[in-house]
Amino acid sequence: MTTQLLVQPENIEHELLKIWETLSKENKIRASLFNLVVFNKLSKRTDYVRSIVQKVVEKFPCRTLFITEDPDTQTSYLKTAVSVLIPNETIACDLIDIGVAGKDMAKIPYLILPHLIPDLPVYILWTEDPSATHPLFDPLSKLATRMIFDSESTDHLFMFATTLLSLKERSNFDIADLNWGRTQGWRNLIASCFDTPKKFHDLADISKLKIVYNARVSEFFCHLKIQAMYLLAWLSSCLDWKLVSTGHLSFKFEKTEAIIETAFWEGLGSGTVISVEMTTSKGEHFYACRIKERYHYVSISNSSPNSCELPYEFVLGQTKTGQSLVNEICMKGTSVHYLDMLRELVIIDKDQTC
């Protein structure tokens, strides 16, 4: 990244052009596939959000407008800076940083509008809880082609799911979720392991389900059950389970008992699903668990009262910082499975605590 240059808002494009006059002599190509607008509140997670944006730019060149609100200051201010992200030897992308506090928040929609590249999609990464009212939410969402949320930001998963379902009903933009992207590998694994009529029948006959997630709290993640809850709600919605009762991370459906448990794996992402175990009413047993020496590999075993298959491995994919945002930007439209999962989550998480 080039050195950040503090500028007056009216000089943003002029100063970017000056930077590019220098970079053009180094054979750098100015590239943008879309506009990426990021909103976050200044906190320990801000550096993490910047790191995942960097990963996106490495995969997909884009113009980034990074808005940071300071919620703790009593003084209103609006500060802008420009720089260029250089993901490789030939490509470079504009970065516009906006720091804001207090009454100057009202200026943000008018500030960013002239700096969105016309005719390109606008992806908005909203890293705060969408169920909490914020003056920038409606103005920014009106600009969005796709809004990407981070359920880690919420203390109430039920309210998060309810808010997103309502938002989708009344809005024209697509919605996505970083934690949904983080469960993609497990969803692919389960779908591939039960892709025959016989296996699907076994899946529909599950009597016991156990999901284990990594309970290692980190500086950036503290709501650790979310990915496990997403996986449970996805399975429940796909198999049309009917909830009977709930306890703390335990769920009784008409024909299935499901529990969510914790383990502590150093080095694995906080909240990441570690294993899935299923048993059918006829005694068929399915167990998939990450391999400690290679976290992105899963060992899978199947057995029944009469047979036991040799274990085999499945590649979940790398668990790199920022990969979930890359995944959600790649996707087209709003996932029907995601919306069904949210509807199920409203039912099964209503009496849970985050």
Secondary structure, DSSP 8 states (H G I E B T S, - for coil): ----EEE-GGGHHHHHHHHHHHHGGGT-EE--SSEEEEEEESSTTHHHHHHHHHHHHHHS--EEEEEEE-SS-SS-EEEEEEEEE--SSSEEEEEEEEEEEGGGGGGHHHHHGGGS-TTS-EEEEE-S-TTS--TTHHHHHTT-SEEEE-GGG-S-HHHHHHHHHHHHHH-SSEEEEHHHHHTHHHHHHHHHHT-SHHHHHHHHTEEEEEEEEE----SS---TTHHHHHHHHHHHHHHT--EEEEETTEEEESS-EEEEEEE--TTS-TT-EEEEEEEETT--EEEEEEETTEEEEEEEEEE-SS-B---EEEE-----TTHHHHHHHHS-S--HHHHHHHHHHHHHSTT---
